[in-house]
Amino acid sequence: MKYCLIGGKLDYSYSKKIHGFMGADYDLIELTPENLRDFVKENKYAGFNVTSPFKEKIVPYLFATDEIAEKIGAVNTVAKNGEKLVGYNTDLFGMEYALNKGKVFLKGKRVLILGHGGAGKTAKVLAQTLGAKSIYTASRKGETNFENCYNIEAEIIINATPVGTLSKTETPIDLKKFASLEGVMDCVYNPTETAFIKQAENLGLNIAYGIDMLVAQAVKAEEIWQEKTFDNGYIERLIRKMRDIIQ
């Protein structure tokens, strides 16, 4: 059976490599918004992943979505149930896996999320689910933004923006300005250690890595497609393989 990832621009994607390690016959399919309807109508894949800009746009074409995808308002994994398409969101599982691994705990904490996009929505739903004390969201140009967010006494900060991708120096904010900060997560996975992460390391903070989220969400997608379960040891072996590739 064949699987794929659909998205706008996919030359950066490591999904083919990750799913290939898991034995999947996997394609990368670049689409325009105008092509989405035709892809769904002609789709011959047993399942597919969804990335920007289609995580929300795919929803009207689905027969149903699971509870998590419905809460977030975005789908990143689609499986066939007969001829009907069912949407799931495995990003939340991936994010929670990474946070737990990094000992970045949200329960009872003041959480600052950087970014209003899909990853930011996932982080907000997860923070609500895990019982964060308070949740704040900042963006580059919003009312609460990267310039004035320092008045928030954040204990946990999640970077859910692409800032830092393919850069060794770019970071959305200065972590040193948060006196109460205990831990961070960076959803960026390339490089695996961003400037944001390196600053957190220098401050002695607990850290959750984007590469862990990326691999864990992919494994969860395979669980849905294959109707089987992979243990954490399997996820960790796959993370090590991807770290060797991405650096």
N, C-alpha and C positions, 0 to 999 in steps of 0.2 A: 504493500500500500504506500501511496505517496502523500507527502505533506508539504506545506510551504509556509512562507511568511509573506504577507502582503503589506505594502507600505508605499510611501511616496518616493523616498530616496534611500536605497539600501546598500550602497557601496561600503558603508561603515559597519554593517551588521556582522555579528559573530554567530547568529542563530544557526546557519547552515553547518558550521563547525561543531557547535554544541550538540545539535540533534544528530549530526553524523556520528559523533562519538557514542551516541546511544543506539546506533544502528538504523536510524531513520533515513529513508530516501527523501530528501528534503530540497526544495527549490526556493529561490528568492524571486518574488514577482513584484515588480514595480508597476504601480497603477496611478492613474490620475483619478480625481473624484468622478469624472465622467465615465470612466471605465469600470467603476465598482459594480454597478448593476449587472453589466455583462459578465464580469467575473463570477458573481454569485449564481447567475442563471446557468452558465456553462461549466461551473465548478466540477471537476472530476477528482478532486482531492478528498482523501478520507477525513482530513481535518486540516486546519490552518491556523497560524498565528496572525495577529493583527498589530501593526504599529502605526505611528503617526503618518498621515492625518486621519486614520480610519477607525480608531478605537470607539468613537462615538457614532460615526457615520454608518458603521456596519449594523448597528442595533435594529433599525427598521427592517432589515432583510432577514432577521432571525425569527424562528418559530417561538423561541423562549430564551431567557437568560437565567442564570443561577442567582441566588440571593445576593452574593457578594458583588457580582457585576451590576446588578440592579441598584445596590446602594451606592456604588462608586459612579455609576452612569457611564461605564466604559468596559469594553470587551477586548481581551487580548488573545483569547483562545476560542476556537470554534470546532465543534465536533459534530459528526453526523449521527442522528438517531433515525435510522432508516434513511429517508430522503429529506428529513427535516433537520435544519441547522440549529444547534443550541450553543449559546454563547456563555463563556466563563471568564472570570478574571483571576489569573494565577499570580498577578503582580503582588497582591496583598500577602499571599503565602510567602512569596520570595522576600518581600520586605520584612515580614515578621521573622523569617528564618535568619536573615542577616542581623537584625537587631538582637535577637536572642543569642546568636553566636558571639556578637560583640559585647554582650552584657550591657546593652543600651536599653534600659527599661523605661517604658512610658507611663506606667501606672502611677497615678498621684503626682505626676510631674508637669511643669510648665513647658509646653512644647511649642517651638517656633518652626514653622514649615516655610521654606523658601521656594516659591513657585506656585502658580495657580493651575498648572496643566494636569495631565493625566497622573503623573507620579505624585503631584501635590494633593490631588483628590484622593488617591490611594492612601497617602500618609495621613490625611485628615480622618478618613473612615477608620483606619487602623488605630489611630490615637484615641478616637472616640470609643472604639470597641474595647481597647485595653485599659480604659479608665484614666486617661490623662486628666490632670487637675484643670488645666486650661490649655486652649489651642489658639495659636496666633498664626496668621499667614502673611508673608511679605512677598512683594514682587518688585521688579525693577522700577516700575512706574506707578504702582498703586498708592493708595492713601497711606498704607504702611509699606514702606519700601526699604531698599538696601542701605539707604542713607539715614533713615530715622528709626530703624528697628532696634537700636541699641538701648532704648529706654525700657525694653521688655526684659524682665528678669528671667530669661530662658534658662532652663536646666538641661534641656535636650534640643538640639537643632538638627533638622533634616534638610539637606540640600536636594530639592526635587527639581532643580533646574539643570539645563545642559552646560551651565557655566563651569569651565574647567576641562571640558572634553578636548582631548588632543593638545592640552596645554600644561606646561609644568609650572606656570606662574600665576594663572588667572584663578581668582577665587571670588565668590559673590560678596562676602563680608569678612570682617576682621574678628576672628573668634576671641582674641585677647580682650576685647571690650565687654565680654559677658562674664561678670564676676561669679555668677552662680552656676556656670556651665559645668555639667558632669559628663556628657556624652554627645556624640554626633553620628549622623549617618550621611554618606554621600552616595546618591543614586548613580552618579557618573562612574563608569567602569573602565574607561579607556582615557588616560592611564589608570591602572589599578590603584596607584597612590597619587592622588591629585594634590595640588597645593593646599586645598582645604583640609585634606586628610593629614598631610605632613604638619600643618600648623596644629592640628588636634593632637598629633603624636607628641609634638614639642611641649604641649601644655599638659601632657599626661592624662588625656581624656580617654574614656572608653569609646571605641570606634566600631561602626558597622560599615561594611564595604559594599559598593555597588556590584562588584563581580560576584559576591555571594548571592545577592538578590537576583542577578541575571541568570545564574545557573539554576538556582532553586526554583524560579518560576518556570524555567524550561522543563525541568524534571517533572514538576506538577502537571504541565501540559501533556507530557508523555504518559503520565499516570492516567489522565483522562482518556487519551486516545487508546492506550493499550489495556486499560482496565486492570492495572496491576499497581503494586506499591514498591517504591524504592526507599531504602533506609538512608539515614543521614550519612553513613559511611560511604555510600555510593555517591551522594551529592558532594561530599568532601573530596573524593578522588577526582571527580569531574572538575571541581573548582581548581584543584592543583594543576590539572592539564591545561585549563584555560589561562591560569596565571602564567604558565610557561610560555604561552603564545602571545598574550597581550602585553605582559610586563607592567 
